[in-house]
Amino acid sequence: MRADLASSDQIGPADPSRPIDVRDPLFGRYSRDGVHLHSLRLSCRSSIIESCYCRRVGEGIPHPSGAAVFNRTIGGNRMTDELTQEADRRAAEYLASVDERDVFPSAETLGGLARFDEPLPENGSSELSTLELLDDAGSPATVTSNGPRYFGFVIGASLPVASAAERLALAWDQCASSFTNSPVADTLEKVAARWTLEILDLPRDSAVSFGTSASAGGMACLTAARRRLLERKDWNFDEDGLLGAPPVRVVIPDSVHITVTKALRVLGFGTKNLVRAPVDEQGRVDPARLPELDDMTILCLQAGEVNTGEFDPFESLIPAARDAGAWVHVDGAFGLWARSSERMKHLTAGIEGADSWTTDGHKWLNTPYDGAMAICRDAGALAAAMNSDAVYATASADSQKNLGLEFSRRARGIPIWAALRTLGRRGVAEMVERHCRLARRLADGLKDAGFEVVNRVCLNQVLARLESEDATRAVQAAAEKTGRIWFGNTVWQGRAAFRLSVSSWRTRDEDIDEAVSILAGL
């Protein structure tokens, strides 16, 4: 292969002793360590780039330390293949060990994180050594949330097919903003959106935005809600902003999740302006004590209270809100998936009457972090609020860049598509029902061991405590030290408690029995 230099600058031959990773040797001019690398115009479409030339900036002498020989195959790079295979091998070894790993890393393994505390390299390191460090120092310091005995924060493990789909999508490296940027991502996410509405039995013409989390999705839905309410009063939010705008009230459960409060705070509602609806002993909004609603009110409700797993009484609350002209938003980060099961669906009765919903894939659907859905009955309201069309980048209203916060984004709907296609309606329902059964088994075991189970365990959450505050708090720390189980502490109605969430597809009866045995023996 022959290569002609793209620059007439004085140059010197390459030093083969030090590789440099130039992203694209065909175009552009890159610099590193004070060295300009001059692109090569290749005179043929051969598979090997034989050499690269460089010179130190401002000097006319060769700079061998910045030069390199590229022995790589264009379109089938051998180093890329080796890296990919090595990463896959290490990932497979990690997954094979999740049953035996400490669920939370020990102090000793956490000390290994000091290996990452390096100065910024001048010349860089080999790709394989970087991957080796990441695995050798990083893997031991992970929380084994991808295992069977992690019961913290309603975090699901990653289904193998969802992880594999994510792996392939990463190789595609698509900017999944619209059909123009990625026909395959646009197509798959539209299918995933349709399937999501079907399995959750929500209005089929709703808009579905695939984003990072219920936090981001909630922000998008609440923005659309405020914009639509102001529009009813002939206020142009886009042009006039909020200064002088008619006030919009927000009513939230007294047990509201922090992500909803955060979204409202970021949107400028002000936490002291939020109206709190009283809840019962299980954290459900009490319809008899619901604050007054009107056509300038956003009512936020919950499907799956984060401690008890409970559901607000939608059949009473939503019709009252709609009669008043209020917008109803439901935070269903994990609880919305109860609708996938005919046995559990009754818990969500009436929820389909809301205006918007958020839910996560990375919780109960067991897709990789991160991936969530914002769903809006009025598709036009969400599309108008989130529109990011520009003269150089226009797309349909249902393109993902016009439904969520991100313009540049990865296709978070692809792992959700893969999970739904592989499990099917029955598979998702079975997983949900199994976790609910395991949660009841866990609760029964804890009761037999002398713990007080605070909630009625209607879903996959178990909330428990001991008689004293100190003893309750000590349970979590002692369990963590065993390395075999992890869950988190909480405070419920002013008293200390701990919370166990059954969310992983890997969790089996024997894992529940081991958890009970550990806690009973503390």
N, C-alpha and C positions, 0 to 999 in steps of 0.2 A: 504494500500500500504506500502511496506517495501523498505527502501532505504539504501544502503551500502555506507559508506564513501569512497571517492576516495583517501583520504590521511590519514596517520596515525598520523598527527600532533595533538597536544593537542587541543581540541576543547571544546566548551561549547554550551549549547542549545540556540535556537533562542529566541530573544525578539519579541513577536508579535506586539509590539506597533509601530514599524517603518518599513514600507515596503521599500524594495530595488528592483529595476527593474534590474534583471540579464537577459541578452539577451538570453542565452541558458544554463539552469541549467544542461544539460546532459553532456556538454563537457567544458573543459577549466577551468582556474582559474582566477578570476577577483579580483581586489582590488579597494577599495574606502575608503577614509578617513583613510588610514593606515590600512585597514582591508583586509585580504585575504578571499575571499569566495571560498570554496572548492566545486568543482562540485560533484554531486551525481550520482552514477551509479544506475539507477532505475532497480529494479528486476522484474518489471511488466510494462505493457503498460496502466496503469490506468490513469484516467483523472486529478487527483489532485496531486500536489506536496505538501506534508504535511509540510515539514520543511526545513530549511537551517541553516547551522552551520558556525561559523566564529571564528576567533581569531585575536587579534591585532598583527601586524607584529612585530617580535622580542620578543613577550611576550608569556607566557604559560598560560595566564588567559583569561577567557571569556571576550568578549567585546560586551555587550548587545546592545549598541547604533548602532552597525552596523549590527545587525542580523535582520532576517525577517521571517515571515510566508508567504508562497505563497499559496493563495487560488485561483488558476487559472486553467482553463481547457486547457490542451494541445490540440491544434487543434481546439479549439472553445473557446478561452479565453473570459471570461465574462467581464473583464475590457476592453479588446479591443473592444468588442461589445458596451459597454457603451460609451466609448470614441468616437467611430465612429458615434453612434447615436446622441450623444451630438454635435459633430462637424457638422453633417448634419443638425441638428435642427437649430443651430446658423447660418449656411450658408444659409439655407432656409429663415430665418427671415431677413437676410441681403438683399438677392435678392428681397424679397417682398417689401423692403423699398426703392429701388433705385430711384423710381419716386419722392420720397419726400425728400430724403437726400440732404444736401448741396452738390453741384457738387464739390466744393473745400472746405476742412474743415476750419472752423472758427478759429480765434486765440485761443478761449477758448478750443475748442476740441484739437487743437495742443498742448496746455499746458498739456493735459492729457498724452502725450507721456512720461512725466517725470516719470510716474509710472514704466516704463521699466528700469530706471536707478538704478539698484540694484547691490550690490556686488555679485560676483560669490558665489552661495550657497555652504555651506559645506556639508549639508545633503540632499539637494534637496527638492522638493515640490511634492505634489500629481499631478497626470496627469490632473485631472479635474480642479484643481486650475490654472494650467498653461494655459489650454485652455480658462478658464474663463478670465484670465488677457489678453490674446491675443485678445479676442473678445471685452471685455469691454473697454480696452484702445486703442486697435488697430483699430477696425472697424470704430469708429467715426473719426479717422485721415486718412482714405483712401480718395483718389480721386475717385469720382463715375464715373470712366471711363466705368463701366459696365452698365451705365444708358443711357437714351435717349437724354440728353442735354449736353453731353460732346463732344465738337467739336475740341479737341486739338490733334495735332501730328498724325493724321490719325490712331487713335487707335480704333479698333472695339470692341464691347462688345463680350462676350463669348456666343455662341449659347448653349442652354441648353444641347443638345445632345453631343456637343463637350466637355463641362464641365463634363458631366456624364461619358463619355468614359475615360476622363482623371482621374476621380475619381476611376474608376474600374482598370485602368492600374496602378495607384499608389498602389492599394491593391496587385496587382500582383508583384510589385517591381522587374521588370525585368531589367537586364543589357542587353540592346537591341543592342548588338554589331554584332551579327551574329545568324544564325539558331541554332548553338550549344548552345548559351546562352539563346535564347528565340525563339523557333519555331513560336510561335504565333505572336510576334512582327515582326520577319523577314517576315512572310507571309503577315501581314497586311500592312507593309510599302512598300512591293513590289506592292501590289494592289493599295495603295495610290499613289505610283509613277506613275503607269500606268494611273490611272485616272487623275492625274495632267497633264500629257502630253496630254491626250485626251481633257480635258476641255480647256486647254490653246492652243491647236492645235500647239504643238511644235513637232519636229522630234521624232518619237515614240521609236527609239532605243537610245535616250539620257539617260545618267545617272542622277539620282535624289538623292541628299543627303538631309536628313532632319536634320537641325541643329537649333541653337538658334535664328539666325537672318540673315538679309541680310548682316550684317557686317561680320559674320563668313563665310557665304556662298560666299560672294564676295571674301574674302581672299582665299578660296579654289579654286574658279574658276580662279582668277588671278594668283595663284601659278601654276595651270595647264597650263594656257596660256603661262607664261614665260618659263616654263619647255619645252613645246612643241616647242616654237620658237627657243630656244637654241638647242634643239635636231636636228632641221633642219640644224643647222650649225655644227653638229657633236660635240656638247659640252655636256658632261655628267654632268648635274646639280647636280644629287644626289651624285656623287663621288667627283667632282671638285669644287662644290659650285659656288660662284660668282666672286671670285678673278681671274681676268684675262679673264673673260667671255666676249663674244661679247655683246655690249650694246643693251638693249631693251628699246625702246622709248614708252612712254605712252601719249596718247592724250585724254584729258578729256574735257567735256563741261565747259564753264566758270561758269555755274550754277550748277556744279556737287554737289551731295549730300556729306555731310561730312563723311559718312560711307565709301564711295569709297576712298576718300582722306586718311582716317585713314588706311584702308587696304593697300593702296599703300605705305604709310609711314612706317607701321609696316613691310612690305615686303622689305623695304630698297631701294625703288626707289628714295627717296628724293623729298620733295615737290618742291624744286626749279628746279628740272629736269623735272617736269611734264609740258607738252605742252598744253596750254589752247585753245580750239576752241571757236571762237566768237559766240555769240547767239543773237537771235532777241529779240524784246520787250516782248515776251512771254516766253523766256528762252529756246528756241529751237536752236539747232546747225544750223548755216547757211551753207548749202552745198557749196555756192560760196566762203566761206572764210575758208573752212576746211583745216587745216595744211596738209602738205605733209605726205603721208603714204607709208610704204614699208613693206617688209616681216619680219621686226624685230620690228613691231609696234603693240601695243595693243590699240585699240580704244574703249573707254568707252562711252556708250550712255545711255539715260534715257527714261523710259516709265512711265510717271507720275512725272513731275518736282514737287518738294515738296511744292512750293508756288502756282504755277499756275495750276498744274495738267497736263501740256502739254507733248507732245510726240515729240521726235526728228523725223525728216523726214527719216525714215528708208529706204524707197524705193529708195531714192537717195544716202544715206550715205553707206549703207551696201554693195551694189554691187561695189561701188568704193573701199571700204576697201578690199573686197575679191579679186578684180582684182589686188590689190597691194600685196596680200598675208598676209595682216594684220589679227590679231585675233580681233573679235568684241565681247565685253561683254556688256550686257544690265542690268542696275539696274532698275528692275521693281517691287520694294518693294510692291507697291499697284497697280500701273497702269497696270501691266501685266494682272490683272484680267478683264480688259476691253475685253480681247479676249474671255471671257466666254459668252459675249452677241453679238448676231448678229447685234444689233443696234449700239453698241459701237466699234465693232471689227475693223472698218475702221481706227480708230485712230492708230492702231498698224500695219497697212499694211507694209509688208516687214520684220517685226521683226523676223520671223521664219528663216531668213537667217543668223542670228547671230551664234556665236560659243558657247556662254554661257549666262545664264540668272540667276538672283536671284529674288525671290519674297517671301513675308511673308504670313503665314496663319493668324497670329494674327492681321493683319490689316483688309483687306477687306473680307477675308473669315470668320472672326469673330470666330476664334479658340482661346483658352486660351493662355496667355503668358507663355512661349515663344515657337514659332514654325515657321520655315521658310524652304525654299527650295533653294538649289543650283542645277542648271540644266546645264549639259554640253553635247553638241552634240557628241563630241568624248568621249564616255564612258571610253575608255581605257586611255585617257589622265588624266581624273580626278582620276580614280582608281590607276594609277601609281603614281600620285603626292601625294595621300593621303594614300597609302598602309601602313598598320600597322600590317602585319602578323608577327608572332613570332613562334619559334619552338614549343611553348606550346599552340599557339592560331592561327591557320590558318583558313582562311575562303574564300569563293568565292569572286571574284573581285567586285561583286555587293552587298556585305554585307555592312551595313552602316558604320562599323568601317573602311572600306577601301574606303569610299567615302567622309568622312568629317574629321573635326579636332579632334573629340573626339573618343577615344577608348571605355572608359566607358561612357555610355550615357543612357538616358531614351528614350523611343520610341515616339519621337515627331510627328511621322507620324500617330499615332493612332487617335488623335483628328481630324486631317485632313481627314483621312479615314471616320470617323464618320460624319463629316460635309458634305462631298461629297456624301456619301451614303444616307443621310437623305434628303438633299436638291435636289440632282440630278442636271443634267445640267440645267434644266429649273429653279430650285429654286435659284441657284447661279446667273443665268442671271437676274432673277427678282429682286434679292436684289441689284445687281449692277445698274440696270436701275432705280430702285426706288430711290437709293441714288443720282444718277445723276439728276433725276427730282427734288428731294428735294433741291439739291444744287442750281438749277436754281430758284426755288421758294424763297429760302433764298436770292439769289442775287437780284431778283426783289424787294423783300421787303426792302432790304437795300437801293437800289436806290431810291425807293419811300420815304424813310425816310431821304434822303439827303446825304447818303454816296456815295463816289466814289468807284465803283467796278472796280478794276484794270485789272483783267483777263477776258477772254471771257467765262469762266465757261464751259469748254468742258467736264469736268469730275465731280468729287465730291469735288473740292476745290473752296473756295470763298476767294479772296484776296481783302481787302477793306481798305479804309483810309478816314480821314477827311482832311480839307485843311491844317491845321498846324500840325507840328511834335508833339508838346506837346499835342494837343487835341487827336491826333491819339493814342498816347501812353496811355493817360488817359482812353480811352474807355475800354481797357482790365481790368484795375484795378477796375474800377467802376462796370463793369459787374460781376467780380468775387465776389465783396462784396454782391451782391444780393443773392448769394448762389444758383441761379437757372440755371446758365450757366457758361461754361468755354471754353476759346479758348486762343491761344497764340499770342504774338506779333512777328513781324519779320521785316526785312529790305529788301525792294525790289528795286533793281537798285538805291541804295543810299538813299532811302527815307523810313521813318517809315511806316509800314502797320500792319494790323492784319489779321490772317488767320483762317478760319473756315473750318474744314473737316467733311463731313457727311459720317460716316463710320459704325455707330452702327445699328444692326438689330432692335434695340428697337425704333429708331427714327421715329416719325410719323409726319404727316402734322401739327398737333397741337403743336408739339415741335418746329418745324420751326417757326410757327406763334408766339409762345411765345418768342423765341429768337429775332425775329424782333421787337416785342413789347418792350422787355427789352432794346434793343439797341436804339430804337427810343425815349425811355423815359429818357435816361441818360442825 
